């Protein structure tokens, strides 16, 4: 029922933890699709040599060039085998109950297009130093969505809804997920916020949207403002 999608580029320092988080999921059967954007470290080797438990189906897309993260997500979505997809980044953590909880909600509420959770926030890559718990607002409300990205990391998405909406727009190199959530809400797709936390988001200083440079901050603001203008 669920395909996990994972964009990989020189992610070796996170992969030991990440692969363990995937392998320990309580959901008995699911698929994971790795999209390797021509890593130059041993990321691909670690993935290829890892012994996934029975019940986990693995696909590896080996790209010949580095691509934006949202383009990598699109490639994974289009080859995924199941009705729902979840992006799970290599530097984040999903609790063991995450996928089985999402699957239960999806089964109980098949009319929902996006399920999202209230994550814990960590300042270290091992997810042991929790700084806060972020309880997002209702993403179905236009004013909430225009105020900021109220879906957060690792949401569960109905695959066909993302495809019908036109997939992620890679031109938004930092805010492509935010643009997608605004687009889905604009088109009348529905969201459900889960009150419980299903994982930990790493506030990565080297992340696409969290790198602490003035240039990255200004570009993030520019893209977010453009998205608000599009969907106001």
DOBANU-37886 format. One record per residue (C-alpha): residue in three letters; y, z negated, x negated. Coordinates in Angstrom, 2 decimals. Layout:
BEGIN
@residuo ALA | yy Y | zz Z | xx X;
...
END
This chain:
BEGIN
@residuo UNK | yy 0.00 | zz 0.00 | xx 0.00;
@residuo UNK | yy 2.39 | zz -0.66 | xx -2.94;
@residuo UNK | yy 3.31 | zz 1.38 | xx -6.02;
@residuo UNK | yy 5.15 | zz -0.48 | xx -8.78;
@residuo UNK | yy 7.48 | zz 1.78 | xx -10.77;
@residuo UNK | yy 8.63 | zz 0.93 | xx -14.28;
@residuo UNK | yy 11.06 | zz 2.83 | xx -16.51;
@residuo UNK | yy 10.29 | zz 2.26 | xx -20.19;
@residuo UNK | yy 12.41 | zz 2.96 | xx -23.25;
@residuo UNK | yy 11.83 | zz 0.92 | xx -26.43;
@residuo UNK | yy 10.80 | zz -2.10 | xx -24.35;
@residuo UNK | yy 8.21 | zz -3.53 | xx -26.71;
@residuo UNK | yy 9.86 | zz -6.95 | xx -27.00;
@residuo UNK | yy 9.41 | zz -7.52 | xx -23.26;
@residuo UNK | yy 6.09 | zz -5.83 | xx -22.61;
@residuo UNK | yy 3.70 | zz -8.66 | xx -23.52;
@residuo UNK | yy 5.19 | zz -10.88 | xx -20.81;
@residuo UNK | yy 5.64 | zz -7.98 | xx -18.42;
@residuo UNK | yy 2.06 | zz -6.75 | xx -18.57;
@residuo UNK | yy 0.85 | zz -10.30 | xx -18.01;
@residuo UNK | yy 3.07 | zz -10.64 | xx -14.92;
@residuo UNK | yy 1.63 | zz -7.40 | xx -13.55;
@residuo UNK | yy -1.96 | zz -8.29 | xx -14.31;
@residuo UNK | yy -1.67 | zz -11.72 | xx -12.66;
@residuo UNK | yy -0.46 | zz -10.47 | xx -9.29;
@residuo UNK | yy -2.50 | zz -11.88 | xx -6.41;
@residuo UNK | yy -2.39 | zz -8.63 | xx -4.45;
@residuo UNK | yy -5.85 | zz -7.30 | xx -5.08;
@residuo UNK | yy -5.10 | zz -3.59 | xx -5.25;
@residuo UNK | yy -1.92 | zz -1.74 | xx -6.15;
@residuo UNK | yy -0.63 | zz 1.02 | xx -8.39;
@residuo UNK | yy 1.77 | zz 0.89 | xx -11.32;
@residuo UNK | yy 3.55 | zz 3.95 | xx -12.67;
@residuo UNK | yy 5.14 | zz 3.78 | xx -16.12;
@residuo UNK | yy 7.76 | zz 6.38 | xx -16.98;
@residuo UNK | yy 8.20 | zz 6.41 | xx -20.76;
@residuo UNK | yy 11.43 | zz 8.17 | xx -21.76;
@residuo UNK | yy 10.23 | zz 9.06 | xx -25.27;
@residuo UNK | yy 10.21 | zz 5.55 | xx -26.75;
@residuo UNK | yy 10.36 | zz 5.35 | xx -30.53;
@residuo UNK | yy 8.78 | zz 1.87 | xx -30.82;
@residuo UNK | yy 5.25 | zz 0.83 | xx -29.84;
@residuo UNK | yy 5.97 | zz 0.48 | xx -26.11;
@residuo UNK | yy 3.68 | zz 3.33 | xx -25.11;
@residuo UNK | yy 0.90 | zz 2.08 | xx -27.39;
@residuo UNK | yy 1.03 | zz -1.39 | xx -25.83;
@residuo UNK | yy 0.76 | zz 0.07 | xx -22.32;
@residuo UNK | yy -2.06 | zz 2.44 | xx -23.22;
@residuo UNK | yy -4.11 | zz -0.27 | xx -24.93;
@residuo UNK | yy -3.59 | zz -3.00 | xx -22.34;
@residuo UNK | yy -6.68 | zz -3.98 | xx -20.33;
@residuo UNK | yy -5.54 | zz -3.99 | xx -16.72;
@residuo UNK | yy -7.78 | zz -5.89 | xx -14.35;
@residuo UNK | yy -9.89 | zz -4.20 | xx -11.73;
@residuo UNK | yy -7.87 | zz -3.18 | xx -8.70;
@residuo UNK | yy -4.78 | zz -2.00 | xx -10.60;
@residuo UNK | yy -4.41 | zz 1.77 | xx -10.83;
@residuo UNK | yy -2.23 | zz 2.97 | xx -13.72;
@residuo UNK | yy -0.26 | zz 6.19 | xx -14.18;
@residuo UNK | yy 1.78 | zz 6.95 | xx -17.29;
@residuo UNK | yy 4.41 | zz 9.69 | xx -17.21;
@residuo UNK | yy 5.26 | zz 10.66 | xx -20.79;
@residuo UNK | yy 8.64 | zz 12.36 | xx -20.86;
@residuo UNK | yy 9.81 | zz 14.62 | xx -23.68;
@residuo UNK | yy 13.36 | zz 13.29 | xx -23.62;
@residuo UNK | yy 15.30 | zz 10.18 | xx -22.74;
@residuo UNK | yy 16.51 | zz 10.31 | xx -19.13;
@residuo UNK | yy 18.76 | zz 8.02 | xx -17.04;
@residuo UNK | yy 16.92 | zz 5.15 | xx -15.40;
@residuo UNK | yy 17.49 | zz 6.47 | xx -11.88;
@residuo UNK | yy 16.01 | zz 9.84 | xx -12.79;
@residuo UNK | yy 12.97 | zz 8.00 | xx -14.15;
@residuo UNK | yy 12.67 | zz 6.10 | xx -10.85;
@residuo UNK | yy 12.81 | zz 9.37 | xx -8.91;
@residuo UNK | yy 10.02 | zz 10.87 | xx -10.97;
@residuo UNK | yy 7.84 | zz 7.84 | xx -10.35;
@residuo UNK | yy 8.58 | zz 7.77 | xx -6.62;
@residuo UNK | yy 7.61 | zz 11.42 | xx -6.19;
@residuo UNK | yy 4.18 | zz 10.93 | xx -7.78;
@residuo UNK | yy 3.47 | zz 7.53 | xx -6.23;
@residuo UNK | yy 0.41 | zz 7.24 | xx -4.02;
@residuo UNK | yy 1.44 | zz 4.56 | xx -1.53;
@residuo UNK | yy 3.81 | zz 3.98 | xx 1.38;
@residuo UNK | yy 5.98 | zz 1.43 | xx -0.44;
@residuo UNK | yy 7.47 | zz 1.36 | xx -3.94;
@residuo UNK | yy 9.04 | zz -1.45 | xx -5.93;
@residuo UNK | yy 11.03 | zz -1.10 | xx -9.12;
@residuo UNK | yy 10.05 | zz -3.84 | xx -11.54;
@residuo UNK | yy 11.98 | zz -3.75 | xx -14.82;
@residuo UNK | yy 10.31 | zz -4.73 | xx -18.08;
@residuo UNK | yy 12.72 | zz -7.61 | xx -18.75;
@residuo UNK | yy 12.30 | zz -9.30 | xx -15.34;
@residuo UNK | yy 9.57 | zz -11.51 | xx -13.91;
@residuo UNK | yy 7.66 | zz -11.32 | xx -10.64;
@residuo UNK | yy 5.86 | zz -14.45 | xx -9.51;
@residuo UNK | yy 2.12 | zz -14.11 | xx -8.88;
@residuo UNK | yy 2.71 | zz -14.13 | xx -5.13;
@residuo UNK | yy 5.40 | zz -11.44 | xx -5.17;
@residuo UNK | yy 3.45 | zz -8.30 | xx -4.27;
@residuo UNK | yy 1.17 | zz -9.99 | xx -1.75;
@residuo UNK | yy 4.21 | zz -11.56 | xx -0.07;
@residuo UNK | yy 5.98 | zz -8.21 | xx 0.11;
@residuo UNK | yy 2.83 | zz -6.56 | xx 1.48;
@residuo UNK | yy 2.58 | zz -9.22 | xx 4.19;
@residuo UNK | yy 6.18 | zz -8.69 | xx 5.27;
@residuo UNK | yy 5.78 | zz -4.90 | xx 5.24;
@residuo UNK | yy 2.67 | zz -5.16 | xx 7.42;
@residuo UNK | yy 4.45 | zz -7.50 | xx 9.85;
@residuo UNK | yy 7.68 | zz -5.47 | xx 10.02;
@residuo UNK | yy 6.86 | zz -1.77 | xx 9.53;
@residuo UNK | yy 10.26 | zz -0.74 | xx 10.92;
@residuo UNK | yy 12.08 | zz -2.22 | xx 7.90;
@residuo UNK | yy 13.03 | zz 0.19 | xx 5.10;
@residuo UNK | yy 14.11 | zz -2.26 | xx 2.38;
@residuo UNK | yy 12.84 | zz -5.79 | xx 1.77;
@residuo UNK | yy 14.77 | zz -7.85 | xx -0.78;
@residuo UNK | yy 14.57 | zz -11.36 | xx -2.13;
@residuo UNK | yy 16.80 | zz -14.12 | xx -3.46;
@residuo UNK | yy 16.04 | zz -14.14 | xx -7.21;
@residuo UNK | yy 16.41 | zz -16.81 | xx -9.82;
@residuo UNK | yy 18.68 | zz -15.83 | xx -12.72;
@residuo UNK | yy 17.65 | zz -16.48 | xx -16.33;
@residuo UNK | yy 19.56 | zz -16.19 | xx -19.59;
@residuo UNK | yy 16.47 | zz -15.83 | xx -21.78;
@residuo UNK | yy 13.83 | zz -13.12 | xx -21.98;
@residuo UNK | yy 10.99 | zz -15.60 | xx -21.36;
@residuo UNK | yy 12.55 | zz -16.57 | xx -18.01;
@residuo UNK | yy 12.46 | zz -20.28 | xx -18.81;
@residuo UNK | yy 16.20 | zz -21.05 | xx -18.76;
@residuo UNK | yy 17.13 | zz -20.67 | xx -15.10;
@residuo UNK | yy 20.88 | zz -20.81 | xx -14.54;
@residuo UNK | yy 21.15 | zz -20.20 | xx -10.81;
@residuo UNK | yy 19.53 | zz -18.95 | xx -7.62;
@residuo UNK | yy 21.32 | zz -15.99 | xx -6.05;
@residuo UNK | yy 21.09 | zz -15.84 | xx -2.27;
@residuo UNK | yy 22.31 | zz -12.39 | xx -1.26;
@residuo UNK | yy 24.07 | zz -11.72 | xx 2.04;
@residuo UNK | yy 22.77 | zz -9.58 | xx 4.91;
@residuo UNK | yy 22.78 | zz -6.00 | xx 3.61;
@residuo UNK | yy 22.75 | zz -4.60 | xx 7.15;
@residuo UNK | yy 26.40 | zz -5.61 | xx 7.55;
@residuo UNK | yy 28.81 | zz -2.97 | xx 6.26;
@residuo UNK | yy 31.39 | zz -5.44 | xx 4.97;
@residuo UNK | yy 28.78 | zz -7.27 | xx 2.92;
@residuo UNK | yy 27.50 | zz -4.07 | xx 1.35;
@residuo UNK | yy 30.96 | zz -2.83 | xx 0.46;
@residuo UNK | yy 31.76 | zz -6.18 | xx -1.16;
@residuo UNK | yy 29.03 | zz -5.70 | xx -3.76;
@residuo UNK | yy 25.39 | zz -4.94 | xx -4.41;
@residuo UNK | yy 23.64 | zz -7.25 | xx -1.92;
@residuo UNK | yy 20.07 | zz -6.12 | xx -2.51;
@residuo UNK | yy 19.50 | zz -7.27 | xx -6.07;
@residuo UNK | yy 16.53 | zz -6.70 | xx -8.39;
@residuo UNK | yy 12.98 | zz -5.65 | xx -7.47;
@residuo UNK | yy 13.32 | zz -4.82 | xx -3.73;
@residuo UNK | yy 10.40 | zz -3.28 | xx -1.85;
@residuo UNK | yy 11.30 | zz 0.18 | xx -0.52;
@residuo UNK | yy 9.68 | zz 2.40 | xx 2.06;
@residuo UNK | yy 8.92 | zz 5.52 | xx 0.04;
@residuo UNK | yy 9.61 | zz 8.10 | xx 2.73;
@residuo UNK | yy 12.98 | zz 6.53 | xx 3.56;
@residuo UNK | yy 14.10 | zz 6.92 | xx -0.06;
@residuo UNK | yy 12.88 | zz 10.53 | xx -0.11;
@residuo UNK | yy 14.53 | zz 11.37 | xx 3.24;
@residuo UNK | yy 17.79 | zz 9.84 | xx 2.00;
@residuo UNK | yy 17.73 | zz 12.17 | xx -1.02;
@residuo UNK | yy 16.37 | zz 9.93 | xx -3.82;
@residuo UNK | yy 18.56 | zz 8.08 | xx -6.32;
@residuo UNK | yy 21.63 | zz 9.86 | xx -7.65;
@residuo UNK | yy 21.38 | zz 9.91 | xx -11.49;
@residuo UNK | yy 25.08 | zz 10.71 | xx -11.84;
@residuo UNK | yy 25.71 | zz 7.03 | xx -11.08;
@residuo UNK | yy 24.35 | zz 5.93 | xx -14.44;
@residuo UNK | yy 25.01 | zz 2.21 | xx -13.85;
@residuo UNK | yy 25.36 | zz 1.78 | xx -10.09;
@residuo UNK | yy 22.75 | zz 4.21 | xx -8.80;
@residuo UNK | yy 20.85 | zz 1.48 | xx -6.98;
@residuo UNK | yy 24.04 | zz 0.22 | xx -5.31;
@residuo UNK | yy 24.86 | zz 3.76 | xx -4.19;
@residuo UNK | yy 21.39 | zz 4.11 | xx -2.67;
@residuo UNK | yy 21.66 | zz 0.87 | xx -0.69;
@residuo UNK | yy 25.08 | zz 1.90 | xx 0.65;
@residuo UNK | yy 23.71 | zz 5.34 | xx 1.55;
@residuo UNK | yy 20.71 | zz 3.89 | xx 3.36;
@residuo UNK | yy 22.88 | zz 1.48 | xx 5.34;
@residuo UNK | yy 25.29 | zz 4.32 | xx 6.14;
@residuo UNK | yy 22.41 | zz 6.43 | xx 7.52;
@residuo UNK | yy 21.15 | zz 3.57 | xx 9.68;
@residuo UNK | yy 18.16 | zz 2.40 | xx 7.63;
@residuo UNK | yy 17.31 | zz -1.28 | xx 7.95;
@residuo UNK | yy 17.12 | zz -4.16 | xx 5.47;
@residuo UNK | yy 15.36 | zz -7.53 | xx 5.56;
@residuo UNK | yy 16.29 | zz -10.41 | xx 3.29;
@residuo UNK | yy 13.48 | zz -12.76 | xx 2.32;
@residuo UNK | yy 14.72 | zz -16.33 | xx 2.02;
@residuo UNK | yy 12.15 | zz -17.25 | xx -0.61;
@residuo UNK | yy 12.43 | zz -16.19 | xx -4.23;
@residuo UNK | yy 9.76 | zz -13.83 | xx -5.58;
@residuo UNK | yy 10.90 | zz -13.55 | xx -9.16;
@residuo UNK | yy 13.39 | zz -14.03 | xx -11.97;
@residuo UNK | yy 16.12 | zz -11.62 | xx -13.05;
@residuo UNK | yy 16.98 | zz -11.67 | xx -16.75;
@residuo UNK | yy 20.72 | zz -11.42 | xx -17.38;
@residuo UNK | yy 20.02 | zz -9.11 | xx -20.29;
@residuo UNK | yy 22.98 | zz -8.63 | xx -22.66;
@residuo UNK | yy 21.55 | zz -5.20 | xx -23.52;
@residuo UNK | yy 20.98 | zz -4.12 | xx -19.90;
@residuo UNK | yy 22.32 | zz -0.98 | xx -18.25;
@residuo UNK | yy 24.69 | zz -2.92 | xx -16.00;
@residuo UNK | yy 25.02 | zz -6.19 | xx -17.95;
@residuo UNK | yy 25.95 | zz -5.13 | xx -21.49;
@residuo UNK | yy 29.07 | zz -7.24 | xx -22.22;
@residuo UNK | yy 31.40 | zz -4.52 | xx -23.47;
@residuo UNK | yy 34.75 | zz -3.54 | xx -22.02;
@residuo UNK | yy 33.69 | zz 0.11 | xx -21.84;
@residuo UNK | yy 30.53 | zz -0.69 | xx -19.87;
@residuo UNK | yy 32.39 | zz -3.10 | xx -17.57;
@residuo UNK | yy 35.12 | zz -0.56 | xx -16.80;
@residuo UNK | yy 32.58 | zz 2.18 | xx -16.09;
@residuo UNK | yy 30.65 | zz -0.14 | xx -13.79;
@residuo UNK | yy 33.83 | zz -0.95 | xx -11.86;
@residuo UNK | yy 34.73 | zz 2.74 | xx -11.66;
@residuo UNK | yy 31.34 | zz 3.69 | xx -10.23;
@residuo UNK | yy 31.31 | zz 0.79 | xx -7.76;
@residuo UNK | yy 34.79 | zz 1.69 | xx -6.49;
@residuo UNK | yy 33.78 | zz 5.33 | xx -6.09;
@residuo UNK | yy 30.75 | zz 4.25 | xx -4.04;
@residuo UNK | yy 32.91 | zz 2.04 | xx -1.82;
@residuo UNK | yy 35.27 | zz 4.96 | xx -1.20;
@residuo UNK | yy 32.31 | zz 7.16 | xx -0.24;
@residuo UNK | yy 30.88 | zz 4.76 | xx 2.32;
@residuo UNK | yy 33.88 | zz 2.79 | xx 3.63;
END
